[in-house]
Amino acid sequence: MLTRGQIIFAILFFVSFVVAISYAYMKDKKGNQAFFKGSYKILIFIVFVFFVLFGLVKIKHLLF
């Protein structure tokens, strides 16, 4: 069981972590748009390759 101090620490840690991550994201937002332009194409390619491999494995199991 968690003590009251551990729960308070966990809540404060979570809140401070969310604030820090939000601040870092807002600070880097402009740079991310310039550096990661077109990265959605890579994500689509990776998902496509995953589904192709998944399909090949399913076909292999059906045939053998």
C-alpha positions in Angstrom: 0.0 0.0 0.0 1.2 3.5 -0.7 1.7 6.0 2.0 0.3 9.5 1.9 3.8 10.9 1.2 4.3 8.6 -1.7 1.0 9.6 -3.2 1.7 13.3 -2.9 5.1 12.8 -4.4 3.7 10.9 -7.3 1.1 13.6 -8.0 3.6 16.4 -7.8 6.0 14.5 -10.0 3.4 13.8 -12.6 2.2 17.4 -12.7 5.7 18.8 -12.9 6.6 16.3 -15.6 3.6 17.3 -17.7 4.4 21.0 -17.3 8.1 20.4 -18.3 7.1 18.3 -21.4 4.5 20.9 -22.4 7.0 23.7 -22.1 9.7 21.8 -24.1 7.1 21.0 -26.8 6.0 24.6 -27.1 9.6 25.8 -27.3 10.5 23.4 -30.0 7.3 23.6 -32.0 8.6 25.9 -34.8 11.8 23.9 -35.2 10.0 20.6 -35.4 7.9 21.8 -38.3 11.0 22.7 -40.3 13.1 19.6 -39.5 10.4 16.9 -39.7 8.6 18.0 -42.8 7.3 15.0 -44.7 7.9 12.5 -41.9 4.4 11.2 -42.2 5.5 9.5 -45.4 8.0 7.4 -43.5 5.3 6.4 -40.9 2.9 5.4 -43.7 5.7 3.3 -45.3 6.5 1.5 -42.0 2.9 0.7 -41.4 2.6 -0.6 -45.0 5.6 -2.8 -44.5 4.2 -4.1 -41.3 0.9 -5.1 -42.9 2.7 -6.7 -45.9 4.9 -8.8 -43.5 1.8 -9.7 -41.4 0.0 -10.8 -44.6 2.9 -12.9 -45.7 3.0 -14.7 -42.4 -0.7 -15.3 -42.5 -0.5 -16.7 -46.1 2.4 -18.9 -45.1 0.4 -20.4 -42.2 -2.6 -21.0 -44.5 -0.5 -22.8 -47.1 1.7 -25.0 -44.8 
